[in-house]
Amino acid sequence: MNARDPRYDILFEPVRIGPVTSKNRFYQTPHALGIGPHRYEDMVAFRRTRAEGGWGVVCVEETMIHPTSGHDPFPGPHLWSDADIARVAPMADAVHEFGALAGVELAHVGSSGPCWEHRGYPLSPTAGPVRLHHNPISTRQMDKRDIVEFRRWYVDAALRAKQADFDVVYVYCAHDLSLLQDFLVNRTNKRTDDYGGSFENRLRLLREVLSDVKDAVGDRCAVAVRLAVEERRWQSSLNTREDGRRAIEALAEVPDLWDVNVSDWAWDSGSSRFFEEGGQEPFVTFVKQVTSKPVVGVGRFTSPDAMVSQIKRGILDFIGAARPSIADPFLPNKIDTGQHDDIRECIGCNVCAAEVMNKTTIRCTQNPTAGEELRMRWHPERVPAAAHPDRNVLVVGGGPAGLQAALTLGKRGYQVSIAEAGDSWGGRLARERKLPRLATWGRVVDHRLSLLQRMPNVEMYLASRLSADDVVGMAPDHVIVATGSHWRRDGTGRSHHEPIPGADAAHVLTPDDVTAGRPVSGKVVVYDDDYYYMASVLAEKLAREGCQVTYVTTASDPAPWTFNTLELGHVVQALLAAGVEIVTGTAITAVEAGLVKAQRILTSQVVTLEADAVLLVTCQSADETLYRELLERQERGELASLDRSGDCIAPAFIAQAVRDGHRAALVYDSLAA
């Protein structure tokens, strides 16, 4: 075990938060898991793993204080009845096992939630529509009796949190997902009584709730405020020049900790395509200038040097992390033991957010064990030892799935050979990481290569395309085929069950052509029937290289799946800034020389677009030929054991390939039994 680099000693200093003390400056901020109240044991396992990894504070996500705060259909915990105490207490207990503090973010989502499960009416300072997902229901304006009740709900929930043995209790006013933020912001608060109008009136409810919670549990629990200091989606008074700063100045010494960020979620958890590490610093720098209380903030921090800089320059007291703690639960321990080069750095792809947006269990591109701590009994650092460490395993394909399979097999102790047909490791990522805004995604490759190249039981071969005869001739004990996929050339996809007429023309390209360096010029139609990132990335790339680009999609929004990764608005702005013309709700019907024929989906109107080149981003197909050939050889008894992994099963996003590579490496024992 290596010694800690003394440059990072400051990160391991204890920090007092009111009546409690954190053992270090690593703070896992509250974040959603996509796990509902019926699966509290999964939440316990997830949080326990982060505490085991060395985080000084580990927090539970939005925990609702009353049924009117149901954030349906998003699943999450709640503390609105005494019966909930026994359900959430094991999370605090699990965190305490490793000497960490347990925090809980008590919340009421106000006018952002439809209150479906409760079947009542959502609450807000001023009546109006529910903001999320175009729900056909309106909020009702709270009267003074409602406000008194709301304050009581917060106190009751805080007392339950204290009884459940949480150390840090939050008052939540952030992300445009909070009733308290609804009151604070002039955009959503149009009241004319004591709780509306002037800044002091709009701050009143936050001040009262904070005082109530301090009085109720402040003797033993630290009371934190999570506050958005600037709204970046909307024009409002909540910014660092007006109410964001004034709120902290007015309440500076009242809470025991300030957890500060920007609003809403798409800016607070901005993806690496549009936001750099530490990107929130300009908005939170002022906070420590106006309060003596400890401050935590986020910024997708993965570099220990950047973390130290935040502390030494007086920006933050705690290094807050949600996504980096998902990607590497053991990030603090790795820094502590001199293994900071082994940190599994978050790539900022926001697949973790996408799973939450889709109401499913959290996952991570970098960490295949995220969300599988209980269900699969997967640990981010430990894997079962090889049942037969003398056996040789051949992995064919050096993309995300193949690299992960080789890494997990190597950690288990097998003798591993991995062969890649190309001249560089990474498969699809070897090309995609060179595209605009995707360089950080290359960490998926770099991390695995760094570990694999230090393993004496792993041999790696580039420029080694293997045939079925080659594989059989090597006589491995087990083979994992991870040969990836390719983009279809015929336009078949979501909206086209048959090839698009003219798709075989010479001026029709696929993403594989562009990423391989094929020249493109003139007027280009980029056709997106895939709906994720590739079409918009290539459209922006070509436009910035001088092409006149028209982006056409069958969807009603450009790159619609990026809504789930919190990128949709940023994608649209990037396309417009690059000069890309956006055409939605339109299907290409034919490609001809110099033009594209298309049809508006809703009106059947025929559209003709000039095109010197057409880029079809519609669907991918698995490269499974080698696997099928080896399967026949196995059936003839020429191969001992065979499996496949990743895109050569079915193309998907990178997180799926990485997870499946891990799976393939873990199930070998059962296949070989």
N, C-alpha and C positions, 0 to 999 in steps of 0.2 A: 504494500500500500504506500502510495506517495504521500509526502507531506504537503500541507496547504501552502500555496504561494502566499508569502506575507503581504503582498499587495492587496490581498482580498480579506485580510483580517477584519477590516472595518465592517464587512458584511455579516460577521458573526458576533458582533457586539449585542448584548441584550438591550432591549428598549422597553421602557415602562409605558404602559397604556393605562392611565388611571390606576385602579386597584390591582391590575395584573401586569405581568412582565413577559414579553416574548423573548425566547432564548436567542433569537437572531433577527435579522432584518428582512428575511424572506417571507412574503405575505401572499398566500394564495387567496386572491380576492373572490368574492361570491360570483359564481357563474352557473348557468343552467346545465343540466345533464340530460334532459329529455326523458327522465325516468319519473314515472308517476308515483303517487302515494301507495299504490299496491306493490311497489318494489323497493321499499325502504332498505332492505338488506343489500341491494345493489348500490344504493347511495352510500351506505356504511363502508362497503368494501372499497369504493372509489376514493372516499375521503381518507380512509385509513392508509391507503397506499401513498397518498401525498404526504401525510404526516410521517410515515416511515421513511420517505425520501428526504426529510430534513427541513420541511417548511416550518417556520416558527409559528405562523398563524394559518389555520386552514378553515375556510368559511363555507357554509352552506348557502345555496342560492336563495333567490326570492322565496320567502316562506310566508304564505298569506295569513293575514291576521283575522280575516272574516270571510264568510261565504260570498259576500257581495264582491269580493276581490278575486273571484275565480277567473284565472287567465285562460280559460278554455279557448281552444282545445289543447293548449300547451300544458303538459303535465308538470307537477312540482309538489313540494311538501307544503304543509300548512300547520299552524299552531292556533287554530281558532276554537279549539275545545280542549278540555283537560285530558280527554282520551288521546290527544295527539302527543302528549308528553312522552309516554312510553315508546311511541313510534320513532321520535326524533332523538331521544336521549342516547341510543346506541351510537349515533354519529359523533356526539361529543365524547363519549367513552372511548371510541376507536381512535380519535385524534389524540386524546390524552395518553394513550398507551405509549406514545413516542415523545412525550414531553412538549407537545405543541398546544397552543391555545386554540379553542374551538369558537368560531364565530357564526352567527346566524343573522341573515338579512331579513328583518321583518318588513313586510311590504303590503301596501294596498295599491292596486294598479289603476284605480280610478277610471277615468274615461278611456283608457286604452284597452280595457277588457270588456267583453260582452256579457259576462255573468251568466253564461248559458246553463251551467250545471245548477246554479242556485235558482234560476228561472225568475229572478227578481229584476230590478232595474239598476244598471250601473250608476255609480255616484260621481258627481263632479261639482266643482264650484259654480259652474254655469251650464245650464242644459244645452245639449248639442249632440251631434252624432258620435258614436264610438269610433275611435280612430283606426283600429287595426282591421285589416282584411275586409273592409267594406261591409261590415256587419249591419244588417237591416234593423238596428235597434238604436234608440237614443238614450242618453243619460238623463237622470233627473237632477235638478239643482238641489244641493243640500241646504236645509234650513239650520237654524241654531241648534235645534234638538239633535239633528243628524251629526253636527260637529261635536257636540258633547259625547254622543255615542261613539263616534270615531275615536276620540281621545281615549275613551274607556277601552275600546278594542285593542288599541296599541299597548296600553298598560297591562291588560290581561295577557296579551301575547308575550310581552316582555317578562312578566312574572312566570309564565310557563317556560320560557327559554331559560330563565334562571333556575327553575326547578329541574329542568333537563340538564343542568350543569354546563351551559354554555358560558364562556368567559367574555366574549365580545358580543354585544347586542346592538344591532343596527337600526337606525332611523333612515329610511330610504327615500331619496329625493333626486332621482337621476333617470337617464335614458329615455325620457318621455314616456315612462312606464309607471308613474307614481302619482297618486292623488295629491301628495304634498307638493310635487312639482307643478301639478295642475293649478294649485292655489298660488304658487310663487310666481308663475309666468303670466305676464299681461296678455299674452296671446290666447290663453285658455281661461283666464279669470276676468270676467266682465262684471263682477259684483259691485254694488254701490254701498255695502254695509261695512262693518268693521273688518271684514276679511277680504276686501277688494279695493281697487282704486290705487291708493298710494303704495309705495314699496313697503313701508312698515306694516300696512294692513295685509298685504299679500304674504308677507313673511310671518304674520302672526301665528298661523296654525303650525308651521314648522317650529317656531319658538316654543309654543305651548306643548306640543308633543314631545319635543326634546326635553323640556323641563319635567314633564310628567314621567317619562321613562327614566331619567336620571334619578328622580325622587324614588321611583319604584324599585330599581335594581342597581343603582349606582354604587351602593355600599360594597357589592362584591363583583359586579360585572362592569367592564368598560363599556361605555356607550359611544358608538361611532355614528357619524353622519356620512352617508354617501351622497355627494352633491355634484350635479352637473354644473360646472362653472360657465359653460357656454353651449348654447344650442347652435349647431352648425347646419342643420337641415332647414331651420326656419328663421325668419326675421323676427326677433323678439327682444325684450329687455334683458333676457338672461344671457349675458356675455361678460367678458372679463373687464369691461370698462364700466358696466352698469351693475345689474342685479347680482351677477355671479360673484363679483368682488364684494359688493355691499353686504351680501348675505354672510359671507365669511367674516367680514369686519364686524358685523353686528353680533354674531354668535361666536366670535373667535375663541373664547376660553370656556365655552359651555360644554361641548362634547369632549370626550377623552381622546378622540382621534378623528381626523378628517380624511375621508377617502374621496378623492376628487378626480373628475374626468370630464369628458365632453359628451354631448348628447347629439343625436340618439345613438343607438347601438351600431349602426353602420359606420359611424365616425369613431366611436369609442373602441370598437373592435374592427377597425378598418383593415382590409386585407393588404398583404404585402405588394399587391399589384399597384396600389395607390397610396400607401402610407409606409414610411420608413420606421425603423426601430426608434423609439423615443419621440415619436411625432407629436405627442401631447404636451411636451415640455413648454412650448410658448404659451400655452393656455393655463398652466398650473404653477408657473414660476413664482407668481406673486404670493401664493398661499402662505408659505413659511415666513414671508415678510410681515404678515399681519396676525399670526397666531404663534403661540409658544407650544401648542399641542403637536404631537407627532402627525406626520402627513404621509399617506400612502397614495401612490399613483401608478398607472400602468403605461405601457408603451411597447408591448411585445418584446420585452427585454430578454435576450439570450446571451449577451456578451457580459462576462463579469467585469470587464473594464468599463463598459458603459454603466453598469450598475454602480460601481465605485464612484464614477464621475457624478452620478446623480446625488449621491450622499455627500461627497466632499464639496460640491458646488452649492450645497444647501437647497437643492430642489426638492428632494424627498428624504424622509427618514426610513421608510420601508420601500422595498422593491416589490411592487404589486405585480401579480401575474395571474392570468387565467389561462390563456392559450399556451404559454410556455410551460405551465405546470401540467397541462394535459399531455403535451408532447414529451416532456421528460419529468415525471414525478420526482426523480432523484437528482434534479439539477442542483439543489443546495448541497447535497452530500458529495456530489462529484466535484464541486468547487472546493469543498472542505477537505477532500482527500487528494487534491492535486490532480484530479482527472477531468479538469474542465475541458480538455480537448475532446472528451468523449460525450459531451452534452449532446443530446438528441434535439437539435435546435428546431423550434417551431418555424414552419415555412410560411405561415400567414395565409394559407389557402382558404381557411374558414370552413373546411368540411365539418369541423366540430359544430359550428353554428348551423350549418345546413341540416345536420341531423336533428338538432333541436327544433329548427323551423319546420321540419317534417314530422315532428312529434315522435321521433324514434330515438333510441339510445345513442348517446354521444359516441363518436369515433374520431380517429385522428390519422392523418396520412403518415406522419412520422412514427407514431406509437401504435402498433397493431393491437396492443393489449388494452387500450383505453375503452372503458365500458364493458370489458370482458373479465374484470377482476373476480367477479363472483360466478357468473354464468359458465365461463370456460375455465375458471381457476388459473387464468394467465397472469403472470407477474412481469412487470416491465424490465426487470434485471435478471431474474432467475428462470432457468428452463430445466426440465428434467434431464438428468444425465443419460447418455446413450445407453440403450440396452445392449448393444453390440458395438463397442467403440472401434473394433478392428475392421468394421465393414466400410466399404467404399461407396459413396453416394456421388452420382454425377448430376449436376444441374446444367441443363442446356438453355441458355438465354440469360443475359446479364442486365435485364431491365429491373424495374422495381420488385416484381415478384421473385425473380431469380436471385437477385442480390439478398433479399430478405430471407429466402429459403436457405441460401448458403450460409448466411450469418447465423441463423438460428441453429442449423445443423452443426456449424463449427463450434458454437457455444456449447452445444450438447456433447461434443467430443467425437463426432464422426470424422472419418477421413473424407474430405470433400474436394471435388474438382468442379469448377464452374467454367463453362466455355461460352463465349460470346462471338457471334458471327461478324459483328462489326469491329471497327477500329477503336471504339471507345465504349466505356461502361455507361449504362443508364437506360438502354433501350429507347423508348419514346422520349424520355427525359433528356437524353443526350442531345436531342434536337430541340425539344421544346424549351429547355432552359436558356437557349440563345434568343428566344423570341422576346419582344418588348414586354417588360414588366414581369417576366417569369424567372428571372435569374435566381431569386431566392429559393425557388422550388428545387434547384439543383442540390440543395442540402440533403434531399432524400438519397441521392447517389453518394455525395461526398461523405456523409456520416458512415454509411455502410462500407464504403471502400476503405475508409480510415481504419475501421475495426478489422475487416477481412484481411487486409494486407499485413496485419500484425499477428495473424493466426498461423502457427506452424503446421496445423493440420488441414490447411486450405490451400489449394493450388488454383491459380487463376490464369485463363488463357483468352487473349483477344484474337481477333481475326481468325477464328476457328469455327467455321461453319461445319456442322456435323451432319452426316447422312445417317440413315437407319443402320447401314452396314458399319459405319464408323462406331456408332454407339454400341452395337452388339459386339463388335470386335474388341472394345475396351473391357468387356465383361464386368460391368459394375454390379454391385449388389442391389443397387436401387437407382432409378432414374427419375428425376423430376423435370418435365418439359415445361419451359416457361418462355415460349417463343413469341409471345405478344400478339399483335394484331396489325391491321392496315386499314386505311380509309378506302371505302368503296368508290369506284370510278363511275358507276352507272347512275348515281343519284338516288338509288333506293334508300328509303329512310322512313321516318315517322309518317310523312304525308304521301309517300310514293311506294306503293307495293310492287310496282313494275319499274324498269329502267326509264329514265327520262329520255325521250327521243332526241338524238343528237349528242348525247353525253359522251359518246366515243370519239368526238371530234378532237383534232390535235390541239385546239386552243382551250380545251377543258382540262382543268387541273384539280388535284386533291391537296389537302394539307401536307401529305408526304412529299409531293413535288416541291412545294414552296419551302418546307423546312430542309429539303435536300439541296436547295440553292438554285432551283430552276428560275431563270430570269422571267420577270413579269413586268409589263409596261402598258401604258395607254389606259383605255377605259376598262375597268374590271368590275364584274358583278360577283360579289361574294354571297353565296346562297347558304343560309343557315337553317337546316332542318334538324340540327343536333341539339341546340338550345343551351349548351354550356359555354365555355370560354373560347374555344378554338376559333370560331368564325370571327368573333369581335376582335380577338388579338391579331389575327391575320389581316383583317380589314384595316385596322389602325396601322399595322406595319406597312402595308402596301401604300396606304395614303401618305404616310410620312416619307416614303421612298419616291414619291412623285406621281403615283398612279391616281387616276380619277376614279374613286371607288364608290360604288353603290352597294350598300348592304341590304339584302333582301331576306326576309324570313317569313315562314308560314305562321309564326307566333304573333300574338298581339303586342308583345314587347320584344325588344332586342335581347338576345341571350337570356331568356326568361328564368332559367334555372339559377342564374346568379342572384336572383332575389333571395334565395336561400343562403347564399354565401355573403349576403349583405353588400353586394357589389353592383347591383343593377343600376342604381342612379349614377354611380361613378363610371360604369361602362358607357352609359349613354353620353355623359359629359365628355369622356375621352374620345368617343367616335366623332362627336360634333366638333370638338376642338381640332381634330385632325382633318376636318373637312369632308367627312364621310356622309353621303346622303343615305338616310335610313328609310327603308320601305318595309312596313310590317303588314301582316295579314295577307300575304301574297305568295302564291305557289308558282314556280317555274313549270311551264307546260312543254317547252321545247327549246332546244339550243340550235341556232342556225349560224351560218357564217356572218360574223359581225353583229349579231343581235341575239337577244333572249326574249322569248315570248313567255308571258306570265299571265296569271289571272287572280284578281282580288277574290279572296275566299268568301267574303260576305255578300258581295254584289255580283260576282261573276264577270266584272268588267275586265276586258282584255287590256293588257299593258305590254308595250314593247320597249325594251331597253337596249341601247347600243352597248356592245361589249367586244373588245379586242381579246379579252380572256375571261373565262368563267371559272370560278373556284367553288367546287361543290363540297360543302361540309355537311354531310347528311348522316352517314352511318359508318361504323367500323365492322370489320369481319375478323374473326379469330384466325390466326395462323396456326392451324392444327394439323397440317399435313404430316409433319414428323411424328406427332403423337399417334395419329391413326396408323401410320406404318409400323411404329414400335408396338402398338397394341396387337397388331397381327403377329408380329414376331414373338411377343410374349405368349400369345395363345398357342404358338407352335413350340413353346418351351425354350426359346432362344434367349429369353430375357427373364431375370429372376423376379423383378419387382418394378412397377411403373406407376407414376402419378403425373398429373399436370397441374399447373397453377397459373392464376392471373388471367390476363387478357386472352390467352390461347384457349381458355375455357369459354369466356364470353367477355368482350370488351366492356370496361367500366371505368370509373375514375380511379386515380392512382391509389387512393386509400384502400380501395377494394383489392387491388393487386398486392399491396404490401401485406394486408391482413391475410390474404390467401397464401402468400409465400410463407408466412409464419405458421399457418395451419398445416401446410404441406410438410413442413419440417417436423412438426410435432406428431403427426399421425403416422410417420414412417414405422414406428415400432409395431403398431397394430397391423400394418400392411405386411410387415416382415415376419410376423408371428407364425 
